[in-house]
Amino acid sequence: MSSLLKYDTQPNGTGNEMPTRDFGAVCDTSVLTDRKSFNRAQDLFASSGLYIPSPTYSWLSRSQLIQVRGQTVKYSLLKQLVRERELYPIHLPKIYDEIGRQIMFETNYNVSLTDIRALLLSSHLQIPVITFDDDLINRVSKEIGIKTIHRFEAHSNWLAIRGVLQLYRELSFKSSKRFHEQLEDELDFPKIISIIKKAHRKEIKNTEKSTQRISQGQKDSGVLDLHYLGWNILPCIQEYHDQAIVRPSITQQICERAILLIAKPAKHENPKKMGIDKKKS
């Protein structure tokens, strides 16, 4: 069963194993509706990979197009992006696909499987989900439960984002132990998130200062809102724990997926707020 958790593109993340250029984002459907939207995501994540869950790509290849929340995604566009190596379908481990379907059933299909798969793949790869859907967080929060750990605003530049990504991986790894303990003790999820925020307050503050400092003077390729979030998928993991379907160490690793990093373009679209001079670009 542990083989189902292996990374196809990265080492097993523990917060301490991030290669120098190990960066990119998983695209949600709002990024894939047309070429203009995809190009915008490319600008925000320049020289980095953009990914899609392979089950979503396979489903689309059979249907030719899908509609999610009224947004149409065409297979012809995705096929072109994949052929030109601009978008990469990435294997979603079977255990996460099972969890994703369980989440969908328990929310009475009010959260699309495409959204759930994107969130699970991004947390598995420990990179952000890039979305242009302003309502994604609220919609998932309403059905599943989301608690904010912290929100950063950063220039979409590797050097500026790197610290945010490193801290995200550290949070995921260290928080998984607390989430795993919750499976035993049935602790309150919001309380666990509050404990995590307090335990990492210093690291979060230092990362925010560093990110703001690095963002100053960077060329204007855009500004991102980056959200550290906890989403309560623990009830879906409970069965694996209670029935000992997988080893405790694997269950704890699955608990790392309860921390998300969601990236959106900053609404103000004004790099000067970050201390960036557009005249230099």
Secondary structure, 3 states (H helix, E strand, C coil): CHHHHCCCCCCCCCCCCCCCCCCEEEECHHHCCCHHHHHHHHHHCCCCEEEEEHHHHHHHHHHCEEEECCEEEEHHHHHHHHHCCCCEEECCCHHHHHHHHHHHHHCCCCCCHHHHHHHHHHHHHCCCEECCCCCHHHHHHHHCCEEEEEEEEEECCHHHHHHHHHHHHHHHHHHHHHHHHHHHHCCCHHHHHHHHHHHCHHHHHHHHHHHHHHHCCCCCCCEEEEEEEEECCHHHHHHHHHCCCCCHHHHHHHHHHHEEEEEEECCCCCHHHHCCCHHHC
